[in-house]
Amino acid sequence: MESGEIAVQEKALLRLTLAHAGNDIVVVAHGGSIRAALAAALDIEPERALGFSIDNLSVTRLDHIEGQSFGAAWRVAFVNRRL
């Protein structure tokens, strides 16, 4: 995974978040895209995101937290949850 992939996913996350502000968004994605989104949300190196196991049909939840004094942030609610 490269930093360019992270930037693409981060841009997509922000675009969707702004377009659907205040609403839940469900995204169906490949494990690599999920790892890239996690790397962007956690602000970690792409190689570190490879440590996340993403099973087929699992659920990963990222919450966008709007802040007033510190700007926006991401909360990783859970990763690779099997329902």
C-alpha positions as CSV (number, residue, x, y, z in Angstrom):
1,M,0.0,0.0,0.0
2,E,1.3,3.4,-0.9
3,S,0.7,6.9,0.4
4,G,-1.0,7.8,-2.9
5,E,-3.7,5.2,-2.2
6,I,-4.2,6.7,1.2
7,A,-4.7,10.1,-0.2
8,V,-7.3,8.8,-2.7
9,Q,-9.3,7.1,0.1
10,E,-9.0,10.1,2.4
11,K,-10.3,12.4,-0.4
12,A,-13.2,10.0,-1.0
13,L,-14.1,9.8,2.7
14,L,-14.1,13.5,3.1
15,R,-16.1,14.1,-0.1
16,L,-18.8,11.6,1.1
17,T,-18.8,13.0,4.6
18,L,-19.3,16.5,3.4
19,A,-21.9,15.5,0.8
20,H,-23.9,13.5,3.4
21,A,-23.2,15.5,6.6
22,G,-25.2,14.4,9.6
23,N,-26.2,11.1,7.9
24,D,-25.0,7.5,8.1
25,I,-23.0,6.3,5.1
26,V,-22.6,2.7,4.1
27,V,-19.6,1.9,1.8
28,V,-18.9,-1.6,0.4
29,A,-15.2,-1.8,-0.3
30,H,-12.2,-4.1,-0.9
31,G,-10.0,-4.9,2.1
32,G,-7.2,-2.7,0.7
33,S,-9.5,0.3,0.5
34,I,-10.6,-0.3,4.1
35,R,-7.0,-0.5,5.2
36,A,-6.2,2.8,3.4
37,A,-9.2,4.4,5.0
38,L,-8.0,3.2,8.4
39,A,-4.5,4.6,7.7
40,A,-6.0,8.0,6.8
41,A,-8.3,8.0,9.9
42,L,-5.5,7.0,12.2
43,D,-2.9,9.1,10.5
44,I,-0.5,6.1,10.3
45,E,2.0,4.9,7.7
46,P,0.5,2.8,5.0
47,E,2.7,-0.2,6.0
48,R,1.2,-0.2,9.5
49,A,-2.3,-0.4,8.1
50,L,-1.4,-3.8,6.5
51,G,-1.4,-5.2,10.1
52,F,-5.3,-5.0,10.1
53,S,-7.0,-8.2,9.2
54,I,-10.0,-7.5,7.0
55,D,-12.2,-10.6,6.4
56,N,-14.7,-10.9,3.6
57,L,-18.1,-9.7,4.6
58,S,-16.8,-8.1,7.8
59,V,-17.8,-4.6,9.0
60,T,-15.5,-1.7,9.9
61,R,-16.9,1.5,11.3
62,L,-15.3,4.9,11.1
63,D,-17.1,7.8,12.8
64,H,-16.5,11.4,11.7
65,I,-16.4,13.6,14.7
66,E,-16.9,17.3,14.0
67,G,-15.0,19.5,16.5
68,Q,-15.3,23.2,17.1
69,S,-11.9,24.1,18.5
70,F,-9.8,21.3,17.2
71,G,-11.4,20.7,13.8
72,A,-12.6,17.3,12.7
73,A,-11.4,13.9,13.7
74,W,-12.1,10.2,13.0
75,R,-13.0,7.6,15.6
76,V,-12.5,3.9,14.8
77,A,-15.4,2.3,16.4
78,F,-14.5,-1.3,15.3
79,V,-12.5,-3.1,12.7
80,N,-13.3,-6.5,11.0
81,R,-16.4,-7.2,13.0
82,R,-18.3,-10.3,11.8
83,L,-22.0,-10.0,12.1
